[in-house]
Amino acid sequence: MEKVNQYTDDFKIRIVEEVLSGKITKEECRYRYGIKGNSTVLRWIRKFTGSYNRFPDMSIKSESEETARLQEQLRLLKNELEYERLRSTSYLEMIKIAEEDLKISIRKKSGAKQSKK
């Protein structure tokens, strides 16, 4: 019967950090550190992070980093929304001025029938 290795939590956390940072793959960790079992490293990742994301650039970030990123995204979206509101208001004002000056109807009447071709 093979000897079962017992690893410290510090060692396991170091391995998890290496895998999630993209420095090394799960398989490379197993080979480099002599870890037995195909899913051992995956179990450690799930234990210490609650999930496993196999894309290193999308690794688990601290809550403060994630909060800061989301706040910045929210700020940018609010700016875009305000810009679009101003643009919409400007278009409506241009249509109003054009209708008054040129004495033509630009806006489509609700319920108007489309012409047949």
PyRosetta script that sets phi, psi and omega in degrees:
from pyrosetta import init, pose_from_sequence

init()
pose = pose_from_sequence("MEKVNQYTDDFKIRIVEEVLSGKITKEECRYRYGIKGNSTVLRWIRKFTGSYNRFPDMSIKSESEETARLQEQLRLLKNELEYERLRSTSYLEMIKIAEEDLKISIRKKSGAKQSKK")
pose.set_psi(1, 137.9)
pose.set_omega(1, -178.5)
pose.set_phi(2, -76.5)
pose.set_psi(2, 150.4)
pose.set_omega(2, 177.2)
pose.set_phi(3, -73.9)
pose.set_psi(3, 134.5)
pose.set_omega(3, 178.5)
pose.set_phi(4, -92.0)
pose.set_psi(4, 123.4)
pose.set_omega(4, -179.7)
pose.set_phi(5, -79.5)
pose.set_psi(5, 139.5)
pose.set_omega(5, 174.6)
pose.set_phi(6, -111.4)
pose.set_psi(6, 122.0)
pose.set_omega(6, -178.2)
pose.set_phi(7, -108.1)
pose.set_psi(7, 146.4)
pose.set_omega(7, 177.8)
pose.set_phi(8, -75.4)
pose.set_psi(8, 157.8)
pose.set_omega(8, 177.8)
pose.set_phi(9, -62.9)
pose.set_psi(9, -35.2)
pose.set_omega(9, 178.3)
pose.set_phi(10, -60.9)
pose.set_psi(10, -43.1)
pose.set_omega(10, 178.6)
pose.set_phi(11, -63.5)
pose.set_psi(11, -45.5)
pose.set_omega(11, -179.4)
pose.set_phi(12, -61.0)
pose.set_psi(12, -43.8)
pose.set_omega(12, 179.7)
pose.set_phi(13, -63.1)
pose.set_psi(13, -40.3)
pose.set_omega(13, 178.4)
pose.set_phi(14, -61.8)
pose.set_psi(14, -41.7)
pose.set_omega(14, 178.7)
pose.set_phi(15, -64.7)
pose.set_psi(15, -45.4)
pose.set_omega(15, 179.5)
pose.set_phi(16, -59.3)
pose.set_psi(16, -44.6)
pose.set_omega(16, 179.5)
pose.set_phi(17, -61.9)
pose.set_psi(17, -41.6)
pose.set_omega(17, 178.9)
pose.set_phi(18, -62.4)
pose.set_psi(18, -43.3)
pose.set_omega(18, -178.5)
pose.set_phi(19, -67.5)
pose.set_psi(19, -46.5)
pose.set_omega(19, -177.2)
pose.set_phi(20, -69.1)
pose.set_psi(20, -27.1)
pose.set_omega(20, 178.7)
pose.set_phi(21, -78.2)
pose.set_psi(21, -12.7)
pose.set_omega(21, 179.0)
pose.set_phi(22, 88.2)
pose.set_psi(22, 5.9)
pose.set_omega(22, -179.8)
pose.set_phi(23, -68.7)
pose.set_psi(23, -29.5)
pose.set_omega(23, -174.1)
pose.set_phi(24, -153.3)
pose.set_psi(24, 152.3)
pose.set_omega(24, 177.4)
pose.set_phi(25, -88.8)
pose.set_psi(25, 168.0)
pose.set_omega(25, 177.5)
pose.set_phi(26, -59.2)
pose.set_psi(26, -43.3)
pose.set_omega(26, -177.4)
pose.set_phi(27, -66.4)
pose.set_psi(27, -39.9)
pose.set_omega(27, 177.6)
pose.set_phi(28, -63.9)
pose.set_psi(28, -37.7)
pose.set_omega(28, 176.6)
pose.set_phi(29, -62.0)
pose.set_psi(29, -45.7)
pose.set_omega(29, -179.8)
pose.set_phi(30, -58.6)
pose.set_psi(30, -44.5)
pose.set_omega(30, -178.5)
pose.set_phi(31, -69.4)
pose.set_psi(31, -47.8)
pose.set_omega(31, -175.7)
pose.set_phi(32, -63.9)
pose.set_psi(32, -40.6)
pose.set_omega(32, -174.4)
pose.set_phi(33, -104.0)
pose.set_psi(33, 3.2)
pose.set_omega(33, 177.3)
pose.set_phi(34, 67.2)
pose.set_psi(34, 37.2)
pose.set_omega(34, -178.8)
pose.set_phi(35, -84.3)
pose.set_psi(35, 125.9)
pose.set_omega(35, 179.8)
pose.set_phi(36, -85.5)
pose.set_psi(36, 155.4)
pose.set_omega(36, 176.3)
pose.set_phi(37, 91.3)
pose.set_psi(37, 129.2)
pose.set_omega(37, -177.0)
pose.set_phi(38, -68.1)
pose.set_psi(38, -30.5)
pose.set_omega(38, -175.1)
pose.set_phi(39, -111.6)
pose.set_psi(39, 12.3)
pose.set_omega(39, -178.0)
pose.set_phi(40, -59.7)
pose.set_psi(40, -50.2)
pose.set_omega(40, -178.1)
pose.set_phi(41, -64.1)
pose.set_psi(41, -39.5)
pose.set_omega(41, 178.4)
pose.set_phi(42, -62.3)
pose.set_psi(42, -41.1)
pose.set_omega(42, 177.2)
pose.set_phi(43, -62.8)
pose.set_psi(43, -39.4)
pose.set_omega(43, 177.8)
pose.set_phi(44, -63.1)
pose.set_psi(44, -42.5)
pose.set_omega(44, 179.8)
pose.set_phi(45, -61.0)
pose.set_psi(45, -46.5)
pose.set_omega(45, 179.6)
pose.set_phi(46, -64.2)
pose.set_psi(46, -37.2)
pose.set_omega(46, -179.6)
pose.set_phi(47, -65.0)
pose.set_psi(47, -44.3)
pose.set_omega(47, -173.1)
pose.set_phi(48, -91.6)
pose.set_psi(48, -16.9)
pose.set_omega(48, 179.8)
pose.set_phi(49, -120.5)
pose.set_psi(49, -17.3)
pose.set_omega(49, -178.9)
pose.set_phi(50, 88.1)
pose.set_psi(50, -10.8)
pose.set_omega(50, 178.4)
pose.set_phi(51, -160.6)
pose.set_psi(51, 176.8)
pose.set_omega(51, 176.3)
pose.set_phi(52, -137.7)
pose.set_psi(52, 122.3)
pose.set_omega(52, 176.5)
pose.set_phi(53, -111.4)
pose.set_psi(53, 117.2)
pose.set_omega(53, -173.4)
pose.set_phi(54, -80.3)
pose.set_psi(54, 0.4)
pose.set_omega(54, 177.6)
pose.set_phi(55, -100.8)
pose.set_psi(55, 111.8)
pose.set_omega(55, -174.2)
pose.set_phi(56, -59.4)
pose.set_psi(56, -34.0)
pose.set_omega(56, -178.7)
pose.set_phi(57, -71.4)
pose.set_psi(57, -9.8)
pose.set_omega(57, 178.4)
pose.set_phi(58, -112.9)
pose.set_psi(58, 28.1)
pose.set_omega(58, -177.1)
pose.set_phi(59, -65.8)
pose.set_psi(59, 166.8)
pose.set_omega(59, -176.5)
pose.set_phi(60, -63.2)
pose.set_psi(60, 129.0)
pose.set_omega(60, 178.3)
pose.set_phi(61, -108.7)
pose.set_psi(61, 160.4)
pose.set_omega(61, 177.4)
pose.set_phi(62, -68.1)
pose.set_psi(62, 156.6)
pose.set_omega(62, -177.6)
pose.set_phi(63, -61.6)
pose.set_psi(63, -37.0)
pose.set_omega(63, -178.9)
pose.set_phi(64, -67.7)
pose.set_psi(64, -38.4)
pose.set_omega(64, 176.8)
pose.set_phi(65, -64.6)
pose.set_psi(65, -43.5)
pose.set_omega(65, -179.5)
pose.set_phi(66, -65.6)
pose.set_psi(66, -41.2)
pose.set_omega(66, 178.2)
pose.set_phi(67, -62.9)
pose.set_psi(67, -44.2)
pose.set_omega(67, 179.4)
pose.set_phi(68, -62.7)
pose.set_psi(68, -42.0)
pose.set_omega(68, 179.5)
pose.set_phi(69, -63.6)
pose.set_psi(69, -44.0)
pose.set_omega(69, -179.5)
pose.set_phi(70, -67.3)
pose.set_psi(70, -37.1)
pose.set_omega(70, 177.7)
pose.set_phi(71, -65.0)
pose.set_psi(71, -40.8)
pose.set_omega(71, 177.8)
pose.set_phi(72, -64.5)
pose.set_psi(72, -42.2)
pose.set_omega(72, 178.1)
pose.set_phi(73, -63.2)
pose.set_psi(73, -41.4)
pose.set_omega(73, 178.0)
pose.set_phi(74, -62.5)
pose.set_psi(74, -42.5)
pose.set_omega(74, 179.0)
pose.set_phi(75, -61.1)
pose.set_psi(75, -44.8)
pose.set_omega(75, 179.5)
pose.set_phi(76, -63.9)
pose.set_psi(76, -41.5)
pose.set_omega(76, 179.4)
pose.set_phi(77, -66.1)
pose.set_psi(77, -37.0)
pose.set_omega(77, 176.8)
pose.set_phi(78, -64.5)
pose.set_psi(78, -40.7)
pose.set_omega(78, 177.8)
pose.set_phi(79, -62.9)
pose.set_psi(79, -43.1)
pose.set_omega(79, 178.6)
pose.set_phi(80, -63.3)
pose.set_psi(80, -41.3)
pose.set_omega(80, 178.9)
pose.set_phi(81, -62.5)
pose.set_psi(81, -44.5)
pose.set_omega(81, 179.0)
pose.set_phi(82, -62.4)
pose.set_psi(82, -41.2)
pose.set_omega(82, 177.9)
pose.set_phi(83, -60.5)
pose.set_psi(83, -45.8)
pose.set_omega(83, -179.5)
pose.set_phi(84, -66.1)
pose.set_psi(84, -35.3)
pose.set_omega(84, 176.5)
pose.set_phi(85, -64.6)
pose.set_psi(85, -43.9)
pose.set_omega(85, 178.0)
pose.set_phi(86, -63.4)
pose.set_psi(86, -40.6)
pose.set_omega(86, 179.6)
pose.set_phi(87, -64.1)
pose.set_psi(87, -43.3)
pose.set_omega(87, 178.7)
pose.set_phi(88, -62.1)
pose.set_psi(88, -44.5)
pose.set_omega(88, 178.7)
pose.set_phi(89, -62.1)
pose.set_psi(89, -40.7)
pose.set_omega(89, 179.3)
pose.set_phi(90, -63.2)
pose.set_psi(90, -44.5)
pose.set_omega(90, 178.6)
pose.set_phi(91, -61.1)
pose.set_psi(91, -44.2)
pose.set_omega(91, 179.2)
pose.set_phi(92, -62.2)
pose.set_psi(92, -39.5)
pose.set_omega(92, 178.5)
pose.set_phi(93, -66.5)
pose.set_psi(93, -40.0)
pose.set_omega(93, 178.3)
pose.set_phi(94, -63.9)
pose.set_psi(94, -41.1)
pose.set_omega(94, 178.0)
pose.set_phi(95, -63.0)
pose.set_psi(95, -43.4)
pose.set_omega(95, 179.7)
pose.set_phi(96, -60.4)
pose.set_psi(96, -46.7)
pose.set_omega(96, -179.9)
pose.set_phi(97, -63.9)
pose.set_psi(97, -43.6)
pose.set_omega(97, -179.8)
pose.set_phi(98, -63.0)
pose.set_psi(98, -41.1)
pose.set_omega(98, 179.2)
pose.set_phi(99, -64.3)
pose.set_psi(99, -40.5)
pose.set_omega(99, -179.5)
pose.set_phi(100, -70.0)
pose.set_psi(100, -44.9)
pose.set_omega(100, -176.4)
pose.set_phi(101, -72.8)
pose.set_psi(101, -42.0)
pose.set_omega(101, -175.1)
pose.set_phi(102, -94.1)
pose.set_psi(102, -7.5)
pose.set_omega(102, 178.6)
pose.set_phi(103, 56.2)
pose.set_psi(103, 39.5)
pose.set_omega(103, 175.8)
pose.set_phi(104, -127.1)
pose.set_psi(104, 154.3)
pose.set_omega(104, 179.3)
pose.set_phi(105, -91.3)
pose.set_psi(105, 120.5)
pose.set_omega(105, -179.3)
pose.set_phi(106, -100.5)
pose.set_psi(106, -40.3)
pose.set_omega(106, -177.7)
pose.set_phi(107, -70.9)
pose.set_psi(107, 141.4)
pose.set_omega(107, 178.2)
pose.set_phi(108, -75.4)
pose.set_psi(108, 134.2)
pose.set_omega(108, 178.6)
pose.set_phi(109, -76.1)
pose.set_psi(109, 138.5)
pose.set_omega(109, 179.2)
pose.set_phi(110, -68.6)
pose.set_psi(110, 138.2)
pose.set_omega(110, 179.4)
pose.set_phi(111, 79.6)
pose.set_psi(111, 4.6)
pose.set_omega(111, -179.4)
pose.set_phi(112, -71.5)
pose.set_psi(112, 141.5)
pose.set_omega(112, 178.7)
pose.set_phi(113, -81.0)
pose.set_psi(113, 142.7)
pose.set_omega(113, 177.5)
pose.set_phi(114, -82.1)
pose.set_psi(114, 146.4)
pose.set_omega(114, 180.0)
pose.set_phi(115, -72.9)
pose.set_psi(115, 146.9)
pose.set_omega(115, 178.9)
pose.set_phi(116, -89.3)
pose.set_psi(116, 142.5)
pose.set_omega(116, 179.7)
pose.set_phi(117, -102.9)
pose.dump_pdb("model.pdb")
